[in-house]
Amino acid sequence: MSNMNATSGLIPALLLSLAAFAQSPPPLAEFEVASVKPSAPPGADSLAVGIHIDGAQVRCASLSLKDYLALAYNVKNYQISGPEWIASERFDIAAKLPDGAAREQIRGMVQALLLDRFQLKAHRDTKEFPVYALVVAKGGPKMKESAPDAAGAGRGNIDITAGGSRGGSGADLGNGSSFTMGENGFDAVKLTMTSFADMLARFADRPVLDMTDLKGAYDFSLRFSPEDFRAMRLRAAMAAGVSVSLPPETMRAVMEGASGDSLFAAIEALGLKLDARKAPLDVLVVDHIEKTPSEN
């Protein structure tokens, strides 16, 4: 399971990184110039991903088409319905913002790029999902709130990177926010509850929605049983389209051998709770998308 170990823990960072962009619907605009190339194949035991914005330069490395769709349309990966291969086909994008462009327009520019280069056709719908609501448990949160930002922090360049190997993985999400994975759990620094819910959604058996109403960022650690952690990483890898070199019977045994109890217990130790319920969510339905982009 080395390939899964090297990559599955990175997948939540891809969605967490989207918090760097404005959440309001952006005006549709276009990059001044943009290059789209297939990503180099990951190493047998490692993978590196990243989003970098330096002045007018935008560079994205090893993101899947599904990640770009999530970025362009401001949805989570589980809200995207399309062919399975959009989770595994990865591309690098190098682009230049036009003069005077605001970062709030980047979502729209990625959307325009997908429409042009990949001949994307998609529509929005609504679907009811079984979800977990991440809520504050009775007694209140038991996490350490991170120190507040210094005045003016977070207005510079955006540099979000993640990497992983057999020994574990981690991500630097910018502005002091980070997490590392390994030893049957992960440690978070300056993580918001919205980002935490996004991460949990990759490991849980259903989407996770932040309903805590907690506005700050927190430092905390979670530990799981080895059986649960293995199943969580396997679930994340499959959802992200990562190649898992395990026989079907072994994968089935991994999933059946996990109770999930340690995930709920770890969250309850933070003064939080996962509440199972149903909720209607927006869905992006991909009607058509090319596997190979048009030439730069």
LONUTOR-477420 format. One line per field, with one value per residue (C-alpha): x, y, z. Coordinates in steps of 0.5 Angstrom, whole numbers, plus 500, padded with zeros to 3 digits. Layout:
N
east [X, ...]
north [Y, ...]
up [Z, ...]
This chain:
296
east [500, 506, 503, 497, 501, 505, 499, 492, 494, 496, 489, 485, 491, 488, 481, 484, 488, 482, 481, 486, 481, 475, 469, 464, 462, 468, 467, 469, 475, 481, 489, 493, 497, 496, 500, 497, 501, 500, 504, 510, 508, 509, 515, 513, 513, 512, 508, 508, 503, 502, 499, 503, 501, 507, 505, 501, 504, 500, 503, 499, 502, 500, 492, 487, 482, 477, 481, 481, 473, 473, 477, 473, 466, 467, 465, 468, 470, 464, 459, 462, 459, 463, 467, 472, 478, 477, 480, 486, 488, 493, 496, 500, 498, 503, 499, 499, 494, 492, 494, 489, 486, 484, 485, 478, 478, 482, 476, 473, 480, 480, 473, 474, 481, 477, 471, 477, 482, 478, 471, 468, 460, 457, 451, 449, 444, 442, 442, 440, 446, 447, 452, 456, 455, 461, 458, 461, 459, 456, 461, 464, 471, 477, 482, 488, 486, 491, 495, 491, 495, 499, 496, 496, 498, 496, 496, 502, 504, 500, 505, 501, 505, 504, 509, 509, 513, 512, 514, 508, 506, 504, 502, 504, 497, 500, 499, 502, 497, 500, 498, 502, 500, 503, 503, 496, 494, 495, 497, 494, 497, 492, 487, 480, 474, 471, 478, 478, 471, 474, 479, 475, 470, 476, 477, 470, 464, 460, 461, 462, 459, 462, 456, 460, 460, 467, 471, 478, 483, 486, 492, 490, 492, 488, 490, 486, 487, 491, 486, 481, 487, 489, 481, 481, 487, 484, 478, 481, 486, 480, 476, 482, 483, 490, 492, 492, 496, 492, 488, 480, 480, 485, 482, 475, 479, 482, 475, 471, 477, 475, 470, 471, 470, 477, 475, 469, 473, 478, 473, 470, 476, 477, 470, 466, 462, 460, 452, 449, 444, 441, 442, 441, 448, 449, 452, 456, 455, 460, 456, 463, 470, 476, 481, 487, 487, 487, 494, 497]
north [500, 505, 509, 510, 512, 517, 521, 520, 524, 530, 530, 534, 540, 541, 543, 547, 551, 554, 558, 562, 565, 569, 565, 570, 568, 571, 575, 571, 573, 570, 569, 574, 568, 560, 554, 547, 541, 534, 533, 529, 522, 522, 518, 511, 513, 521, 526, 534, 539, 546, 553, 559, 566, 571, 578, 577, 569, 563, 556, 550, 543, 536, 538, 534, 536, 535, 540, 545, 544, 545, 551, 554, 553, 554, 547, 541, 535, 531, 536, 534, 529, 527, 521, 518, 520, 527, 525, 522, 526, 531, 538, 543, 550, 556, 563, 571, 575, 581, 588, 590, 584, 582, 575, 575, 574, 567, 563, 565, 565, 558, 557, 560, 556, 549, 552, 554, 548, 542, 544, 543, 543, 543, 545, 546, 542, 540, 533, 531, 528, 524, 528, 529, 536, 538, 541, 544, 538, 540, 543, 547, 546, 544, 546, 551, 557, 560, 567, 572, 575, 581, 587, 586, 579, 575, 580, 578, 572, 566, 559, 553, 546, 539, 533, 526, 520, 513, 516, 521, 527, 535, 541, 549, 552, 559, 565, 560, 554, 547, 540, 534, 527, 520, 516, 514, 521, 528, 535, 542, 549, 555, 551, 554, 549, 550, 547, 542, 540, 540, 535, 530, 530, 526, 521, 520, 516, 522, 529, 534, 541, 546, 548, 550, 557, 558, 563, 563, 558, 552, 548, 541, 533, 527, 520, 514, 506, 503, 500, 506, 510, 505, 505, 513, 513, 508, 512, 518, 515, 512, 518, 522, 517, 515, 509, 504, 497, 493, 487, 488, 483, 486, 493, 490, 487, 494, 497, 492, 491, 499, 501, 508, 509, 512, 518, 520, 519, 524, 529, 529, 530, 536, 538, 537, 532, 529, 529, 525, 528, 529, 536, 539, 541, 544, 539, 541, 536, 535, 534, 534, 535, 533, 528, 532, 540, 544, 546, 552]
up [500, 499, 494, 498, 504, 500, 497, 500, 506, 501, 498, 504, 503, 496, 498, 504, 499, 496, 502, 499, 494, 495, 497, 493, 486, 481, 475, 469, 466, 463, 464, 460, 458, 460, 459, 461, 461, 464, 471, 471, 474, 482, 484, 487, 494, 494, 491, 491, 490, 490, 489, 488, 487, 486, 484, 477, 476, 478, 478, 480, 480, 480, 481, 478, 474, 479, 484, 478, 478, 485, 485, 479, 481, 489, 491, 494, 491, 493, 490, 483, 479, 473, 469, 474, 471, 473, 479, 477, 471, 473, 470, 471, 470, 469, 468, 468, 471, 466, 469, 474, 476, 483, 486, 487, 479, 479, 480, 474, 470, 472, 470, 463, 462, 463, 458, 453, 453, 456, 452, 459, 459, 466, 470, 477, 481, 488, 491, 498, 501, 508, 512, 518, 521, 525, 532, 538, 544, 550, 555, 549, 545, 548, 543, 544, 540, 535, 536, 532, 526, 526, 523, 515, 515, 510, 504, 501, 496, 496, 497, 499, 498, 500, 500, 502, 503, 506, 513, 513, 509, 511, 508, 509, 508, 508, 514, 519, 518, 517, 518, 519, 518, 521, 527, 526, 526, 525, 528, 526, 527, 526, 522, 522, 523, 516, 513, 519, 516, 509, 511, 515, 509, 505, 511, 513, 510, 508, 507, 513, 514, 519, 523, 529, 529, 531, 527, 530, 528, 533, 534, 536, 535, 533, 534, 531, 532, 527, 523, 523, 520, 515, 513, 513, 508, 504, 503, 502, 496, 493, 493, 490, 484, 487, 485, 490, 489, 494, 491, 492, 498, 502, 501, 503, 509, 511, 510, 514, 520, 522, 527, 526, 533, 534, 529, 533, 540, 537, 535, 542, 545, 542, 545, 538, 535, 528, 528, 522, 518, 511, 508, 500, 497, 490, 485, 479, 474, 468, 462, 458, 459, 454, 457, 453, 453, 447, 445, 449]
